[in-house]
Amino acid sequence: MVDDRGRPADSASVVVLPADEREGLAAQRYVRVMRLPSGGQLSLRGLPPGRYVIAAFSALENGGEWDPRVRAQVSEAGDRLTLAEGQKLTLSLRVVR
């Protein structure tokens, strides 16, 4: 993960949202937020197959992944991916400003 200047990011919060908006309790299955550990790599498990958008933020308040402004930023600036059953992906993310 790199910052907006292309340098390795020291810390960040990574937000994963479904590409297709979901509401209610079902949405929780498709949403993840994680803090980037030292070393700059993280592993995410347990997401159902589907289409997602993922973005990293230098700072994110607890519960921020549900904020409509944050969700809009993820949708606009995030990387899109499709996850199949049992698939493993390696991504290089850039921190969203």
Residue pairs with C-beta under 8 A, 6 or more apart in sequence:
1 8
1 9
1 12
1 14
1 36
1 40
1 56
1 92
1 93
1 94
1 95
2 8
2 9
2 92
2 93
2 94
2 95
3 9
3 58
3 94
3 95
4 94
4 95
4 97
8 40
9 36
9 40
9 56
9 58
9 95
11 35
11 36
11 58
12 35
12 36
12 56
12 57
12 58
12 93
12 95
13 33
13 34
13 35
13 36
13 56
13 57
13 58
13 59
13 60
13 64
14 32
14 33
14 34
14 35
14 36
14 42
14 44
14 54
14 55
14 56
14 57
14 93
15 31
15 32
15 33
15 54
15 55
15 56
15 57
15 60
15 64
15 65
15 70
15 74
15 78
16 30
16 31
16 32
16 33
16 44
16 47
16 52
16 53
16 54
17 30
17 31
17 52
17 53
17 54
17 65
17 71
17 74
17 75
17 78
18 27
18 30
18 31
18 50
18 51
18 52
18 53
19 50
19 51
19 52
19 53
19 80
20 50
20 51
22 30
29 48
30 47
30 48
30 50
30 52
31 65
31 66
32 44
32 47
33 60
33 64
33 65
34 42
34 44
36 42
36 56
47 83
48 83
49 83
49 84
49 85
49 87
50 82
50 83
51 80
51 81
51 82
51 83
52 80
52 81
52 82
52 83
53 74
53 75
53 78
53 79
53 80
53 81
54 74
54 78
54 79
54 81
54 91
54 93
55 73
55 74
55 77
55 78
55 79
55 93
55 96
56 93
56 94
56 95
56 96
57 64
57 70
57 73
57 95
57 96
58 95
58 97
60 70
61 67
64 70
65 71
65 74
73 96
74 96
77 96
78 96
79 91
79 93
81 89
81 91
83 89
